[in-house]
Amino acid sequence: MQLKPGVVAEYKARHDAIWPELAELLHDSGIRDYSIFLDEDTGALFAVLKLTQDNNRDALPDHPVMRKWWDYMAPLMEVEPGNKPKEWPLTPVFHLA
């Protein structure tokens, strides 16, 4: 994901005050141990999350709370139509288990 310039403090503040109903929705959707990392030089965000085997993460874009959060965050990020944050896959280059 990608932040717009000059919004790091606001992005962090909004996540520090995450809505309880959003946190519950993410948890109920099977998302666990969710972290977002920032490259301060570029504004690039990298999210890491663990999913339960029975997760329904694919249903999140249709949920009103998720859409409301995306609308709330859209001024801070590069977004798709509908305000879903732009995402792109990264190529794994190393893993040690």
C-alpha positions as CSV (number, residue, x, y, z in Angstrom):
1,M,0.0,0.0,0.0
2,Q,1.1,3.6,-0.4
3,L,0.7,6.7,1.8
4,K,0.4,10.2,0.4
5,P,3.2,12.6,1.4
6,G,3.0,14.2,4.8
7,V,0.3,12.0,6.4
8,V,2.3,9.5,8.4
9,A,1.4,10.9,11.8
10,E,-2.3,11.0,10.9
11,Y,-2.2,7.5,9.5
12,K,-0.6,6.2,12.7
13,A,-3.1,8.1,14.9
14,R,-6.1,6.7,13.1
15,H,-4.7,3.1,13.5
16,D,-3.9,3.8,17.2
17,A,-7.6,4.6,17.7
18,I,-8.9,1.8,15.5
19,W,-12.6,1.4,15.8
20,P,-13.6,-1.5,18.0
21,E,-16.2,-2.6,15.5
22,L,-13.5,-2.8,12.8
23,A,-11.1,-4.7,15.1
24,E,-13.9,-7.1,15.8
25,L,-14.8,-7.5,12.1
26,L,-11.2,-8.3,11.2
27,H,-10.9,-10.8,14.0
28,D,-14.3,-12.4,13.2
29,S,-13.1,-12.6,9.5
30,G,-10.2,-14.8,10.6
31,I,-7.4,-12.2,10.6
32,R,-4.9,-12.6,13.4
33,D,-1.5,-11.1,14.4
34,Y,-1.9,-8.1,12.0
35,S,1.0,-5.6,11.6
36,I,1.6,-2.8,9.1
37,F,5.2,-1.6,8.5
38,L,6.2,1.8,7.0
39,D,9.1,2.6,4.8
40,E,9.6,6.2,6.0
41,D,11.6,7.2,2.9
42,T,9.0,6.2,0.4
43,G,5.7,6.1,2.3
44,A,5.3,2.4,1.2
45,L,3.3,0.2,3.6
46,F,3.8,-3.5,4.1
47,A,1.2,-5.5,5.9
48,V,1.7,-8.9,7.5
49,L,-1.2,-10.9,8.8
50,K,-2.0,-14.4,9.7
51,L,-5.2,-16.0,8.6
52,T,-7.2,-18.8,10.2
53,Q,-7.9,-21.8,7.9
54,D,-11.6,-20.9,7.9
55,N,-11.1,-17.2,7.2
56,N,-13.5,-15.2,5.1
57,R,-11.3,-12.2,4.3
58,D,-12.6,-12.1,0.8
59,A,-16.0,-10.9,2.1
60,L,-14.5,-7.8,3.8
61,P,-14.9,-5.4,0.8
62,D,-18.6,-5.9,1.0
63,H,-19.0,-5.1,4.7
64,P,-20.2,-1.6,5.6
65,V,-17.7,-1.2,8.4
66,M,-14.8,-2.0,6.1
67,R,-16.1,0.4,3.4
68,K,-16.6,3.1,6.0
69,W,-12.9,2.6,7.2
70,W,-11.7,2.8,3.6
71,D,-13.6,6.0,3.0
72,Y,-12.1,7.4,6.3
73,M,-8.5,6.4,5.2
74,A,-8.8,7.4,1.5
75,P,-7.5,10.9,1.9
76,L,-4.2,9.5,3.3
77,M,-3.5,6.7,0.8
78,E,-3.4,5.8,-2.8
79,V,-6.8,4.0,-3.5
80,E,-8.7,2.2,-6.1
81,P,-12.2,3.2,-7.2
82,G,-14.4,2.6,-4.1
83,N,-11.5,3.7,-1.9
84,K,-10.0,0.2,-1.4
85,P,-6.3,0.8,-0.7
86,K,-4.2,0.0,-3.7
87,E,-2.3,-3.2,-3.1
88,W,0.2,-5.2,-5.1
89,P,1.9,-8.5,-4.5
90,L,5.5,-8.8,-3.5
91,T,7.7,-11.6,-4.7
92,P,9.1,-13.7,-1.9
93,V,12.9,-13.9,-2.1
94,F,13.8,-15.5,1.2
95,H,12.2,-17.5,4.0
96,L,13.7,-19.2,7.0
97,A,11.4,-21.4,9.1
